[in-house]
């Protein structure tokens, strides 16, 4: 009985604290609105998963009237996102700039000295974690992971794995595959996930680890085949595709889809954008999209989001170090 009472009290206090925090955020947000169009900087080129998502967010915000001013997507994918990171750093205190992030948010500052410390940026909202699947062309004659590994071993360096950038998400998953199965592939970097997907279908590369949203159109047209998902459990959108883990290979990796703002953005602006994305996360269009495109909804804000960023940065530092040690 004592446990039940304590647990109920704790739950009540937690709920009260959440209500107070939400009320305070709402009050701040209602006291401020953008005075001019808001730049939504995208850390990637056009056509890939990050670009598609950012433009979907912009569309939902407009349709649902979640912002009193237009949201303007701007691609700054140069240098694996270094261009975007430097741009945001130079916007310190700006209330009209937000940035759509992916995992290069961690890896690019770790790999290149660009004078950016992501701890200084202002966390806004994590909307979801995107997933990774190993894909081959439907004409490749490969239908499962074992056949894939055999084909890569037979081809050696002639096997081309396409991905976005170098030292970014796709190349990290590729490195995990190489380590797990003793493979040596030639990694071919492209500017965006859309280019990667097209080159697989054009037979210019042999495989990819595209996000589902990037490859979905070709998959539905019967032009590509998903072999394995790098997720903890099978994806509802791909119920027949096994996970690497269930096949005995502990390769799990996800891409965060989040928004951050410049250092020292005014608190009332932070509250406004946080409330905007919370409302967006509750829309039917967003929930349908995450289900159909195999994203994992994972809304997170504030200090919890910043703690998540720091934990993920440490994880990626370890992955990059391991890659360098094996090179």
C-alpha positions in Angstrom: 0.0 0.0 0.0 2.8 2.4 0.8 4.4 1.7 -2.6 1.1 2.5 -4.3 0.6 5.7 -2.4 4.2 6.9 -3.0 3.9 6.0 -6.7 0.6 7.8 -7.1 2.0 10.9 -5.3 5.1 10.8 -7.5 3.0 10.5 -10.7 0.8 13.3 -9.5 3.8 15.5 -8.9 5.3 14.7 -12.2 2.0 15.4 -14.0 1.8 18.7 -12.1 5.3 19.7 -13.0 4.7 18.8 -16.7 1.5 20.9 -16.6 3.3 23.9 -15.1 6.1 23.6 -17.7 3.6 23.3 -20.6 1.6 26.3 -19.2 4.7 28.4 -18.8 5.9 27.5 -22.3 2.5 28.3 -23.7 2.3 31.6 -21.9 5.8 32.6 -23.2 4.9 31.5 -26.7 1.6 33.6 -26.7 3.6 36.7 -25.8 5.8 36.6 -28.9 5.4 36.0 -32.6 7.9 36.1 -35.5 8.1 39.6 -37.0 9.4 38.4 -40.4 9.7 35.1 -42.4 11.6 32.4 -40.5 14.6 30.6 -42.1 14.5 26.8 -41.8 18.1 25.9 -42.5 18.6 22.3 -43.7 22.0 20.5 -43.1 21.8 18.6 -46.3 21.2 19.0 -50.1 17.9 18.7 -51.9 16.1 15.4 -52.4 17.3 13.4 -49.4 15.5 12.4 -46.3 16.4 15.6 -44.3 15.3 17.8 -47.2 12.1 15.9 -47.7 11.2 16.1 -44.0 12.0 19.8 -43.6 9.8 20.6 -46.6 7.0 18.4 -45.2 7.2 20.2 -41.9 7.1 23.6 -43.7 4.0 22.4 -45.6 2.2 21.2 -42.5 3.0 24.4 -40.6 1.5 26.4 -43.5 -1.6 24.3 -43.9 -2.3 24.1 -40.2 -1.5 27.8 -39.7 1.0 27.0 -36.9 3.1 30.1 -37.6 2.0 33.6 -38.3 4.9 34.1 -40.6 6.1 32.0 -43.6 8.8 29.3 -42.9 11.4 29.3 -45.6 13.5 26.1 -46.1 17.1 26.9 -47.1 19.6 24.1 -48.0 23.1 24.5 -46.7 24.6 21.0 -47.1 28.2 22.0 -48.0 30.9 20.2 -46.1 28.6 17.5 -44.7 26.6 20.2 -43.0 29.5 22.3 -42.0 28.1 25.2 -44.0 24.8 25.0 -42.0 26.6 24.7 -38.6 28.8 27.7 -39.3 25.7 29.7 -40.5 23.8 28.9 -37.3 26.8 29.9 -35.2 26.9 33.3 -36.9 23.2 33.8 -36.1 23.7 34.0 -32.3 20.7 35.6 -30.6 18.6 35.5 -33.8 14.9 34.8 -33.2 14.1 34.0 -36.8 16.4 31.1 -37.7 15.9 27.4 -36.9 17.8 24.4 -38.2 16.7 20.9 -39.2 19.4 18.5 -38.1 20.5 14.9 -38.7 23.4 12.9 -37.3 26.0 15.0 -39.1 25.1 17.5 -36.4 27.5 15.4 -34.2 29.9 13.9 -36.7 30.9 16.9 -38.8 32.2 19.0 -35.8 33.9 15.8 -34.5 35.6 15.1 -37.9 36.5 18.7 -38.9 37.7 21.7 -37.0 35.0 24.2 -38.0 34.9 26.2 -34.7 31.5 24.9 -33.7 30.4 23.5 -30.4 26.9 22.1 -30.6 26.5 22.5 -26.8 26.1 26.2 -27.5 23.0 25.8 -29.7 19.5 26.0 -28.4 17.5 22.7 -28.5 14.0 23.1 -29.9 12.4 19.7 -30.7 13.2 16.1 -31.7 10.4 14.9 -34.0 11.4 11.4 -34.8 14.2 8.9 -35.3 14.6 7.8 -38.9 15.6 4.2 -39.8 18.1 2.5 -42.1 17.6 -0.4 -44.4 20.0 -2.2 -46.7 18.9 -2.0 -50.3 19.9 -3.7 -53.6 18.6 -3.3 -57.1 15.7 -5.7 -57.9 17.8 -7.0 -60.8 20.7 -7.9 -58.6 19.5 -11.5 -58.0 19.9 -11.0 -54.2 17.1 -11.7 -51.8 18.6 -11.9 -48.3 21.5 -10.9 -46.2 23.5 -14.1 -46.7 23.4 -13.8 -50.4 24.4 -10.1 -50.1 27.4 -10.9 -48.0 28.5 -13.7 -50.4 28.2 -11.3 -53.4 30.2 -8.5 -51.7 32.9 -11.0 -50.7 33.1 -12.2 -54.3 33.3 -8.7 -55.7 35.6 -7.2 -53.0 36.5 -3.5 -53.8 34.6 -3.7 -57.0 31.4 -3.6 -54.9 30.1 0.0 -54.7 28.1 1.1 -51.7 26.4 4.5 -52.2 25.7 6.9 -49.4 25.5 10.6 -48.4 28.8 12.2 -47.6 31.9 10.7 -45.9 32.0 10.2 -42.2 28.2 10.7 -42.1 25.4 8.3 -41.3 25.5 6.0 -44.4 29.2 5.6 -44.2 29.0 4.7 -40.5 26.5 2.0 -41.2 28.6 0.8 -44.1 31.6 0.6 -41.7 29.5 -1.5 -39.3 28.7 -3.9 -42.0 32.3 -4.2 -43.1 33.4 -4.9 -39.6 30.7 -7.4 -38.8 31.1 -9.5 -41.9 34.8 -8.9 -42.8 33.9 -7.0 -46.0 35.8 -4.5 -48.1 33.6 -2.3 -50.2 34.2 0.9 -52.2 32.1 3.7 -50.6 30.8 6.2 -53.1 29.6 9.5 -51.5 26.8 11.6 -53.0 25.3 15.0 -52.0 22.0 13.6 -50.9 19.9 10.5 -50.3 17.8 11.2 -53.4 20.9 10.9 -55.6 21.9 7.8 -53.8 18.5 6.1 -54.5 18.6 7.1 -58.2 22.1 5.7 -58.7 21.1 2.4 -57.2 18.2 2.1 -59.6 20.5 3.2 -62.5 23.0 0.4 -61.5 25.8 2.9 -61.0 26.2 1.5 -57.4 25.5 -2.0 -56.0 23.8 -1.2 -52.7 22.7 1.5 -50.3 21.5 2.0 -46.8 18.9 4.6 -47.7 16.3 5.8 -45.3 12.9 4.2 -46.3 11.5 7.6 -47.3 14.3 8.1 -49.8 13.9 4.6 -51.5 10.1 4.1 -51.0 9.0 5.2 -54.5 11.4 2.8 -56.2 10.5 0.1 -53.8 6.8 0.4 -54.5 7.6 0.4 -58.2 9.4 -2.9 -57.7 12.8 -1.5 -58.7 14.6 -2.1 -55.3 14.6 -4.8 -52.7 15.0 -4.3 -48.9 17.2 -7.0 -47.3 17.6 -6.1 -43.7 16.5 -3.3 -41.3 19.0 -1.8 -38.7 16.2 -1.3 -36.1 15.5 -2.9 -32.7 12.4 -4.5 -34.1 10.8 -5.1 -37.5 9.2 -2.0 -39.1 5.5 -2.0 -39.5 5.9 -0.6 -43.1 8.2 -3.6 -43.9 6.8 -6.5 -41.9 8.6 -9.1 -44.0 12.1 -7.5 -43.7 14.1 -9.0 -40.8 16.3 -6.9 -38.5 20.0 -7.5 -38.4 19.6 -8.3 -34.7 17.2 -11.1 -35.3 19.6 -12.6 -37.8 22.3 -12.6 -35.1 24.1 -9.3 -36.0 23.8 -6.5 -33.4 23.7 -3.6 -35.8 21.2 -1.0 -34.7 21.4 2.6 -35.9 19.0 5.5 -36.2 19.0 9.1 -37.5 17.6 11.9 -35.3 15.3 14.3 -37.0 15.4 17.4 -34.8 15.4 21.2 -34.8 17.8 23.5 -33.0 18.2 27.3 -32.9 21.2 29.7 -32.5 22.9 30.3 -29.2 21.0 32.7 -27.0 17.8 32.7 -28.9 15.3 34.7 -26.7 13.3 32.4 -24.4 10.0 33.6 -25.7 11.0 32.7 -29.3 12.2 29.2 -28.1 8.8 28.7 -26.4 7.1 29.8 -29.6 8.9 27.3 -31.9 8.7 24.5 -29.3 4.9 24.9 -29.1 4.7 25.1 -32.9 6.5 21.7 -33.3 4.5 20.1 -30.5 1.3 21.0 -32.3 2.8 19.7 -35.5 3.7 16.4 -33.9 0.0 15.9 -33.0 -1.3 16.5 -36.5 -2.8 13.6 -38.4 -0.6 14.2 -41.5 2.6 13.9 -39.5 1.4 10.7 -37.7 0.4 9.2 -41.0 3.7 10.1 -42.6 5.7 8.5 -39.8 3.8 5.3 -40.2 4.0 5.1 -43.9 7.6 6.1 -44.2 8.8 3.9 -41.3 10.0 6.7 -39.0 9.8 6.2 -35.2 8.0 9.2 -33.6 10.1 10.4 -30.6 9.1 14.0 -29.6 11.5 15.5 -27.1 12.4 19.1 -26.1 14.4 21.2 -23.7 17.1 19.9 -21.3 16.1 16.3 -22.1 16.8 16.9 -25.8 20.1 18.6 -25.1 21.1 15.6 -22.9 20.2 13.3 -25.8 22.4 15.3 -28.1 25.3 15.0 -25.8 24.9 11.3 -25.3 24.6 10.7 -29.1 27.7 12.9 -29.7 29.7 10.6 -27.4 28.4 7.5 -29.2 29.4 8.9 -32.5 32.8 9.8 -31.2 33.3 6.2 -30.3 32.1 5.0 -33.7 34.4 7.4 -35.6 37.3 6.4 -33.4 36.7 2.7 -34.1 36.5 3.5 -37.9 39.8 5.4 -37.8 41.4 2.5 -35.8 40.4 0.0 -38.5 41.5 2.1 -41.4 
